[in-house]
Amino acid sequence: MPDFALRKTMLFVEDIHHDGGPAPALPRRRAAIVALVRNPFAGEYAADLQSAMEDLKPLGLQMTDRLIEAMGGIEGIDAYGKASLAGEGGELEHTALWHVPGGYAMRERLGEARAIVPSSMKMGGVGTRIDIPLGHINAAYVRSHFDGMEVGVPDGPRAAELLFALAMARGPRIHHRMGGLAAEDVRGEDGLR
């Protein structure tokens, strides 16, 4: 069993009151949580990585629960995303360990979330920032919810560490006006429309 020892977590919460135009009735909330963990695969090639995703599932659920709490509860959360970053000695494929534990944890806790969880992955050292893409939880074509949230940790990821991130939002971008499928028209049957 790989040892993904948790070093620290950080929460980021934004309440967006306007973006140069009139203020909406309610601010839009975006929040993200990141975790820095030991990368047990750093420095050597491992043929089997996929089985290690199972070991990260408890971390995904723990981070999701903290993120929902930071969002003020589950009500109205309608966008999500995930990201991962490998520090020195890691490889890009190590960041893919987060696909199942991060994505499925959010889908499990949010219930009827049908759309794929948008994801980004990259390599970087201490202080590297990463954008977490956001998309509607039930339909990939809802343009009003295309967004991203940048996060980073001043002291990570260190060598032989991985940074895992999750993000959620409530509501569309402030002042969205690019058309496309409206959130209220989502059928949510297949995660596309």
N, C-alpha and C positions, 0 to 999 in steps of 0.2 A: 504494500500500500504506500503510495507516494506521500511524502510529508509536505503539505502546503501550509506550513506554519504561518499564521496570521500575525503580521507586525502591527498594522494599524488600519483604521477606517477613517474616512472624512465624509461629511455631508455638506452639500451645497444647496441652498434654497434661494430662488429668485421669485419675487412678486413683481410683475411687469404692469405698471399703471398706465403707460401710454408709450407710443413709439413715434412721437412727433405729430400725432393727430389728436382727435378728441379722446378723452378717457372713456374706457368701456364701463359698463355698469359694475363689473367685478374685475379685479386685476387677474391676470393669467399667472398661474404658479407653475414653475418648472423646478424640479429638484433632481439631484444626482447623488449617488453614493459611490465611493471608490474604496477598494481594499488593496493593500499591499501584502502579498504573500510570497513565501519562499518558492523559488522555481526548482523543483527537484530534478528537472531534466537539463538544467543549464550546464553548458560545457561539454556535453557528449550527445551523440545521436542515440535516440531511443526509437526502435521500430514501432512499438505499441504505445501510442499516446491515448487512443480512444477510451480505453478502459479506465483511465484516470479521471474522466469526466464525472464518473459516479462519485468519486471522493470529494468533488467540489459542490455537489448538490446541496449539502447542508449550508454552505457558505452562501450560495445563491438564494436560498430561502431566508436566511438570516438578514442578508442585505435588502431583499425585497420587503421584508416586514419593517425594517427600519426606515426604508424609503417611503412606504405607505404612511407610516407614522409622521414623517417629515412633511408629507403632502397634506396632512390634516385628515387622513382617512381615505378610504377607497372611493367614496362617492365622487363621481364626475371625472375620474382619471380616464383619459381617452387617448393618450399617446404614450409611447414607450420606445426605448432603444437601449443598446448595450455597446460596450467597447472594451478592448483589452490592449495592453502594451507590455512588451517584453523588454526587460533591461539587459544589460551586458551579459554575454554568455548564453542568452536565450536565442530562440529562433522564432520566426513569424508563426510557424505551425504551433508553437506552444500557446500563442494567444487564442488559437482556435479551440483550446480546451474550455473556453467560456461559453461556446455556442449553446450547448444543452443546459448546463447548470444556471446560467444567467437568464437565457430566454425562457426556458420552461418554468422557472421559478416565478417569473412575473406573470406568465400566462396562467399558471395554476392559481395564484393568489387573486388575480383580477377576474377570474371566472371565464366569461364568454369572449375572451380575446382570441380572435381567429387569424389576424394578419401576422405575417412573418415579423419578427422583431428586427428592425434595422440594426446593422452592426458595422463597426469599424475596428481595424486592427493595425498595429504598427510596432516598430522597434524604436527604442529611444533610451536615453540615460536619465540621470537624476534631473528632475525639473521639467522633463518633457511633458507637453500638454497634448491632449487628444480631444477631438470632437466626437461627441456621442450623437449619432443621427437619431432623430425622432420621427415617428410616423404613427398614424391612427391605429388603434389597437384592433379594429375590426375590418378595415379596408385599406389596402395599400395605395389606392388612387385618390385619397382625400388630400388634395393639395394644401388646404388651409392648415393642415397639421404637419406638413414637411418643415422640419426645423432641426436645430442642433444645439447642443450645449457643450461648451468647452470646459474641461476640467484638467487639473494637474495637482501634483503634490510636490512641495518644495524639496523634500528629501527622498524622493523616489521616482521611478523604481531604481533601487540600487542594483549592483551586479547580482546576478542570480535571484532576481525578484520578478514577479509579475504584478501588474496593476490590472485589476478587474473593475469595471464600472457598469452601473445601471442608471437609467434616467427615466423619469415620468413627467407628464405634463397634464394640465387640466385646461381644456379649451383650445381653440385655434390660435394662430399667431394674432397678435394685436393688429388690427387694421388689415387683415387678409382681404384680398380682392382680386385673386387670380383665377377665379372660376373653378371648373372641374367638378368632381363629385362632391356634393355637400354632405357634411356629417349626418344630417337628418335624413338623407336619402340612402344611407348605407343599408344594404340587405344583410351583409355579414355572413353569407352562407359559405363562402369559399376563401375568405381573406383578401379577395381582390376588390370586389364591388359589393 
